[in-house]
Amino acid sequence: MIQEHEAEYEPEATRRDAGDAESSRASRGWWDRNADEYQTDHGACLGDDRFVWGPEGLDEADAALLGPVQSLKGLDVLEIGAGAAQCSRWLAAQGARPVALDLSHRQLQHALRIDGGAVPLVEADAGALPFADGSFDLACSAYGAVPFVAEPVRVFREVRRVLRPGGRWVFSVTHPIRWAFPDEPGPEGLSVAASYFDRTPYVEQDESGEAVYVEHHRTLGDRVRDVVAGGFRLVDLVEPEWPAWNTQEWGGWSPLRGNLIPGTAIFVCERD
């Protein structure tokens, strides 16, 4: 008899349209299946209670994109796409009151493994936040949710709804320019291979054509327009440079590429 793992189908990588519902299903399934491997591979880099904005290693303790560290005490903060809630744990250590939200049940189980439930956890879709209007002072997302949704404006409007007036929304995504290059950390990842202006989603699909992983491309201008359409004012756009101390490769991120082209874009937004 063929064992189950021997019969596994290798997903087909393609570029095709993928709507919000299909993207959401694919993201939930992918992160549930891959959470263990992700936390094993990247847990040491992320730490249990660090707030890192991306593979470059930019730390919120230094960047203060949410505001001065001392100002976080007593604030209600929503982390979207929290994974194992590493960022929320750091926020709690600064005296904030974080809530960690993620679509993946398995990712949140890793959060429970790390802190036993010290940080409140919510399993929900970023496009339908289960909170009352004006529940939070700040919202943040380090590579969570935004790259994987077909309708980012819907997410932004939900974030705006649950923020109090003057609230800040800060999120990081793969820098849009990276979509023009192969996702490789070596020299082969330095030559333009596709149009930067091609917004067709990257999809991995199974034998039946169902998406098992979806990532959506938006140009830098698209992201800015989405922020505005979501009801926010863009106050900063941060493109972290690769620091000399960081010698690690993380997927397509590497010192070689990081010293030449940006890998992460961080949008700092405020609700009027």
C-alpha positions as CSV (number, residue, x, y, z in Angstrom):
1,M,0.0,0.0,0.0
2,I,1.3,3.5,-0.8
3,Q,1.8,5.5,2.3
4,E,-0.1,8.8,2.6
5,H,3.1,10.9,2.6
6,E,4.3,9.2,-0.6
7,A,1.1,10.1,-2.4
8,E,1.2,13.8,-1.6
9,Y,0.7,16.1,-4.5
10,E,3.2,18.9,-5.1
11,P,1.2,22.1,-5.6
12,E,1.4,23.8,-9.0
13,A,2.7,27.4,-8.9
14,T,0.9,29.7,-11.3
15,R,-0.3,33.3,-11.7
16,R,-4.1,33.6,-11.8
17,D,-7.0,35.5,-10.3
18,A,-8.1,34.5,-6.8
19,G,-10.9,36.2,-5.0
20,D,-11.3,37.0,-1.3
21,A,-13.1,33.8,-0.2
22,E,-10.6,31.5,-2.0
23,S,-7.6,33.5,-0.7
24,S,-9.0,33.3,2.8
25,R,-9.5,29.5,2.6
26,A,-6.1,29.0,1.2
27,S,-4.4,31.1,3.8
28,R,-6.1,29.4,6.7
29,G,-5.2,25.9,5.3
30,W,-1.6,26.8,4.5
31,W,-0.8,28.3,7.8
32,D,-2.5,25.5,9.7
33,R,-0.4,23.0,7.8
34,N,2.8,24.9,7.9
35,A,2.8,26.6,11.3
36,D,4.9,24.0,13.0
37,E,7.7,24.2,10.3
38,Y,7.5,28.0,10.3
39,Q,7.9,28.3,14.0
40,T,10.7,25.7,14.0
41,D,12.6,27.5,11.1
42,H,12.0,31.1,12.2
43,G,11.2,30.9,15.9
44,A,14.8,31.7,17.0
45,C,14.9,34.8,14.8
46,L,11.5,36.0,15.9
47,G,12.1,35.2,19.5
48,D,9.2,34.6,22.0
49,D,8.7,38.3,22.8
50,R,10.3,40.4,20.2
51,F,8.6,42.8,17.8
52,V,10.4,42.5,14.5
53,W,9.0,44.2,11.4
54,G,10.6,41.9,8.8
55,P,13.5,39.7,7.7
56,E,15.9,42.7,7.9
57,G,15.5,42.6,11.7
58,L,14.1,46.1,12.2
59,D,13.0,46.0,15.9
60,E,10.1,48.1,17.1
61,A,12.1,48.8,20.3
62,D,14.4,50.8,18.1
63,A,12.1,52.0,15.4
64,A,9.2,53.2,17.6
65,L,6.8,53.2,14.6
66,L,3.8,52.8,16.9
67,G,5.0,55.7,19.0
68,P,7.6,56.1,21.8
69,V,8.0,52.9,23.8
70,Q,7.0,54.7,27.1
71,S,3.7,55.9,25.5
72,L,2.5,52.3,24.9
73,K,1.7,51.7,28.6
74,G,-2.1,51.3,29.1
75,L,-3.0,51.3,25.4
76,D,-5.3,48.7,23.8
77,V,-3.5,47.2,20.8
78,L,-4.7,44.8,18.1
79,E,-2.1,42.7,16.4
80,I,-3.5,41.3,13.1
81,G,-2.0,38.2,11.6
82,A,-0.2,37.6,14.9
83,G,1.1,34.1,14.3
84,A,2.5,33.0,17.6
85,A,1.9,36.4,19.1
86,Q,5.5,37.4,19.5
87,C,4.8,41.0,18.8
88,S,1.9,41.1,21.2
89,R,4.0,39.6,23.9
90,W,6.6,42.4,23.5
91,L,3.8,45.0,23.6
92,A,2.5,43.4,26.9
93,A,5.9,43.7,28.4
94,Q,5.8,47.5,27.7
95,G,2.6,47.7,29.6
96,A,0.2,47.7,26.7
97,R,-3.0,45.6,26.5
98,P,-2.6,43.6,23.3
99,V,-5.0,41.2,21.6
100,A,-3.5,38.8,19.1
101,L,-5.7,37.9,16.1
102,D,-4.9,35.3,13.5
103,L,-6.8,33.2,10.9
104,S,-4.8,30.1,11.7
105,H,-5.8,27.9,14.6
106,R,-2.5,26.2,14.6
107,Q,-0.5,29.4,14.7
108,L,-2.5,30.5,17.8
109,Q,-1.8,27.1,19.4
110,H,1.9,28.0,19.2
111,A,1.1,31.2,21.0
112,L,-0.5,29.2,23.8
113,R,2.5,26.9,23.8
114,I,4.8,29.8,24.4
115,D,2.9,31.8,27.1
116,G,0.0,29.6,28.3
117,G,-2.6,32.1,27.3
118,A,-1.1,35.2,28.9
119,V,-2.0,37.3,25.8
120,P,-5.6,37.2,24.7
121,L,-6.0,35.3,21.4
122,V,-8.7,35.6,18.8
123,E,-9.2,33.4,15.7
124,A,-10.8,35.5,13.0
125,D,-10.5,36.9,9.5
126,A,-8.9,40.3,9.2
127,G,-11.7,41.4,6.9
128,A,-14.4,40.8,9.5
129,L,-13.0,41.9,12.9
130,P,-15.1,40.6,15.8
131,F,-14.7,43.8,17.9
132,A,-16.9,46.8,18.6
133,D,-16.2,50.2,17.0
134,G,-13.5,52.1,18.7
135,S,-12.1,49.2,20.7
136,F,-8.4,49.9,20.2
137,D,-5.8,52.7,20.4
138,L,-3.3,51.1,18.0
139,A,-3.3,48.3,15.4
140,C,-0.3,46.6,13.9
141,S,0.7,43.7,11.6
142,A,4.1,42.5,10.8
143,Y,3.7,40.6,7.5
144,G,0.3,39.4,8.6
145,A,-2.9,39.2,6.6
146,V,-2.4,42.2,4.2
147,P,-0.2,40.3,1.6
148,F,-2.7,37.5,1.5
149,V,-6.0,39.2,1.0
150,A,-7.7,40.1,-2.3
151,E,-9.5,43.1,-0.9
152,P,-7.1,45.1,1.3
153,V,-9.3,48.1,1.5
154,R,-11.9,46.0,3.2
155,V,-9.4,45.1,5.8
156,F,-8.2,48.7,6.3
157,R,-11.8,49.9,6.7
158,E,-12.3,47.2,9.4
159,V,-9.2,48.3,11.1
160,R,-10.3,51.9,11.0
161,R,-13.7,51.0,12.4
162,V,-12.2,49.3,15.5
163,L,-9.6,52.1,16.1
164,R,-10.4,55.2,18.2
165,P,-9.9,58.6,16.6
166,G,-6.2,59.4,16.3
167,G,-5.4,55.7,16.4
168,R,-2.3,54.5,14.5
169,W,-2.2,51.5,12.0
170,V,1.2,50.2,11.1
171,F,1.7,47.2,8.8
172,S,4.6,45.7,6.9
173,V,4.5,43.7,3.6
174,T,7.0,42.5,1.1
175,H,8.3,45.5,-0.8
176,P,6.3,45.7,-4.1
177,I,9.5,46.0,-6.2
178,R,10.4,42.4,-5.1
179,W,7.6,41.1,-7.4
180,A,9.6,41.9,-10.4
181,F,12.5,39.7,-9.3
182,P,12.7,35.9,-8.7
183,D,12.2,34.9,-5.1
184,E,15.8,33.7,-4.7
185,P,18.4,34.9,-2.1
186,G,21.4,34.5,-4.5
187,P,22.6,36.3,-7.6
188,E,19.7,34.7,-9.6
189,G,17.3,36.9,-7.6
190,L,18.9,40.1,-8.8
191,S,17.6,40.1,-12.4
192,V,14.2,41.4,-13.4
193,A,12.0,38.5,-14.5
194,A,8.5,39.9,-14.5
195,S,6.6,43.1,-14.9
196,Y,6.3,45.1,-11.7
197,F,2.9,46.2,-13.0
198,D,1.4,42.7,-13.3
199,R,-1.0,42.5,-10.4
200,T,-2.0,38.9,-11.1
201,P,-1.8,37.0,-7.8
202,Y,0.7,34.2,-7.1
203,V,-1.2,31.0,-6.5
204,E,-0.2,27.5,-5.6
205,Q,-3.0,25.1,-6.4
206,D,-3.8,21.4,-5.9
207,E,-4.8,18.8,-8.4
208,S,-8.3,20.0,-8.6
209,G,-7.3,23.6,-9.2
210,E,-8.1,24.8,-5.7
211,A,-5.7,27.3,-4.3
212,V,-3.7,26.1,-1.3
213,Y,-1.6,29.3,-1.1
214,V,-2.3,32.8,-2.4
215,E,-0.3,36.0,-2.3
216,H,-1.4,39.3,-3.8
217,H,0.7,41.9,-5.5
218,R,0.0,45.6,-5.2
219,T,2.3,48.3,-6.5
220,L,3.6,50.9,-4.1
221,G,1.1,53.4,-5.5
222,D,-1.7,50.8,-5.1
223,R,-0.8,50.4,-1.4
224,V,-0.9,54.2,-0.9
225,R,-4.3,54.5,-2.6
226,D,-5.6,51.5,-0.6
227,V,-4.5,53.2,2.7
228,V,-6.4,56.4,1.7
229,A,-9.4,54.5,0.5
230,G,-9.5,52.7,3.8
231,G,-9.9,56.0,5.6
232,F,-6.3,56.6,6.8
233,R,-3.7,59.2,6.4
234,L,-0.2,57.9,5.5
235,V,2.3,59.6,7.7
236,D,5.4,57.5,6.9
237,L,6.7,54.8,4.5
238,V,9.7,53.0,5.9
239,E,12.0,50.9,3.7
240,P,14.4,49.2,6.1
241,E,18.0,48.9,4.9
242,W,19.8,45.6,5.5
243,P,22.0,45.9,8.6
244,A,25.6,44.7,8.6
245,W,25.0,42.5,11.6
246,N,22.3,40.4,9.9
247,T,23.9,37.5,8.1
248,Q,20.8,35.3,7.9
249,E,18.9,34.3,4.8
250,W,15.1,34.0,5.1
251,G,13.5,32.7,1.9
252,G,14.3,35.2,-0.8
253,W,15.7,37.7,1.7
254,S,19.5,37.8,2.1
255,P,22.4,40.2,2.8
256,L,23.2,40.1,-1.0
257,R,19.8,41.3,-2.1
258,G,19.1,43.4,0.9
259,N,22.1,45.6,0.3
260,L,20.9,46.3,-3.3
261,I,17.1,46.4,-3.3
262,P,14.5,46.9,-0.6
263,G,12.7,43.8,0.8
264,T,10.2,45.2,3.2
265,A,7.8,48.2,3.1
266,I,6.3,49.5,6.3
267,F,3.2,51.8,6.1
268,V,2.6,54.1,9.1
269,C,-1.0,55.3,9.0
270,E,-3.3,57.3,11.3
271,R,-7.0,57.5,11.7
272,D,-8.3,61.1,11.8
